[in-house]
Amino acid sequence: MDSDYADTPYDKWAADTGVRPHLLVSADKFPQYRHVPDALSLPGYRQGGDAERAALDLAGRTPPDAVLARMEGDLLRAARLRELLGVPGQDFASALAFRDKVRMKTLVRRSGLEVPEFAPVRVAFDLFGFVREHGYPVVVKPAFGSGSTGTQVLRGPADLDRLLAGGLPEHAEVERFVEGPMYVVDGLVAAGVPVATFVSRYLNDCLSFRDGMYLGSAQLTRDHPLTDRLIGYARRVLDALPTPPCTTFHLEVFHTPDDRLVLCEVGSRTGGALTAPAIRAATGIDLDEQWFRAQAAPESVTEAGVHGVAPGRSAGWVVFYPERGTLAALPTDPPPFVAEERLRGTVGAAYQGGEKSGMYVAGYVLTGSDDQEVERHAQDLARWYAAGVRWTGRHGEGDRATDALN
């Protein structure tokens, strides 16, 4: 695991279940888990095979009942480990269908749902051919990517030249750009059935981290005209894929100006940033804890049966990204509509700007009566944040507060 303890307090979740969690933790995150008796620090967690060797060694000594992985980058290796150990849960074919955007869109299209025109890109000729057939703009992304890392929008030949000069992403995919706001459906599947589903819409877009803007999300209440439609759409997407009996999911879909729903992508894991805390603030349901219980101790699962947040009880989140410079100060005393604050930035540390949508310096869970009020609160929060954060050495400039964010 390579997540903050605040997101995955496995020892707390397991406290009343009789389950003994053994945690394989990246060295960067291990200080947060040092207090957990069976947590192991792995300097080579992300690559090098340390995590795989440690998992097999541990399984040889203590055969597991379940193998859990919450992070996108861990899903394939966790699936393969389950197969090697004969442990139930998501298998490799299922994990691959959710990870490989080409495979994913192929399966969803076969079900009759609309996806953007797309194609795998193995050599530059594939990209040239796609642009010749479909024109600009197009989106190029790593087929196995996450957090919008490596995703680029090409609006003309100059963008294409810049992309090729830097080299194609490995296992790239190209697709037509889709106009319209992006909505999100997050939820939990337990015993093969979606038992909790929540709909939200993005504030700004997933590439905001590159432009110095915040990224945010606001929950739609059950009485919103799109809520039931989007939940029904998500069920159809899950039916089109080899969805495992137990998983959280994070689905992104475009709502076009002519009222079509077009898939962006879907993951068999919980949404990033502060998705789970925002759902918890609106409903009291901890999506990740219920996911953990459904796999490790099914008898302890709380019957959720919640689809959409109640009218008058919306919530959302906003995250702010690093700039190019040294972080000199973060604002204090957030507004009263902030239900939770996550400060990841280190004052005095140098940053090189936004690198990934999930790598933020400050994040906040907001509350409001509906998605419109949450969005207004997000705009107020952005002004408050801009007035309080300070960066030094920004492109050779002296000390000054950050520019106002959109």
Buried (B, 14 or more C-beta within 10 A) or exposed (E): BBBEBEBBBBBEBBEEBEBEBBBBBBBEBBEBBEEBEBBBBBEBBBEEEBBBEBBEEBBEEEEBEBBBBBBBBBBBBBBBBBBEBEBBBBBBEBBBBBBBBBBBBBBBBEEEBBBBBBBBBEEEEBBEEBBEEBEBBBBBBBBBBBBBBBBBBBEEEEBBEEBEEEEBBEBBBBBBBBEBEBBBBBBBBBEEEBBBBBBBBBBBBBBBBBEBBBBBBBBBBBEBEBBBBBBEBBBEBBEBBBBBBBBBBBBBBBBEEEEEBBBBBBBBBBBBBBBBBBBBBBBEBBBBBBBBBBBBBEEBBBEBEBBBBEEEBBBBBBBBBBBBBBBBBBBEEBEEBBBBBBBBBEEEEEBEEBBBBBBBBBBBBBBBEBBEBBBBBBBEBBEBBBEBBBBBBBEEEEEEBBEEBE
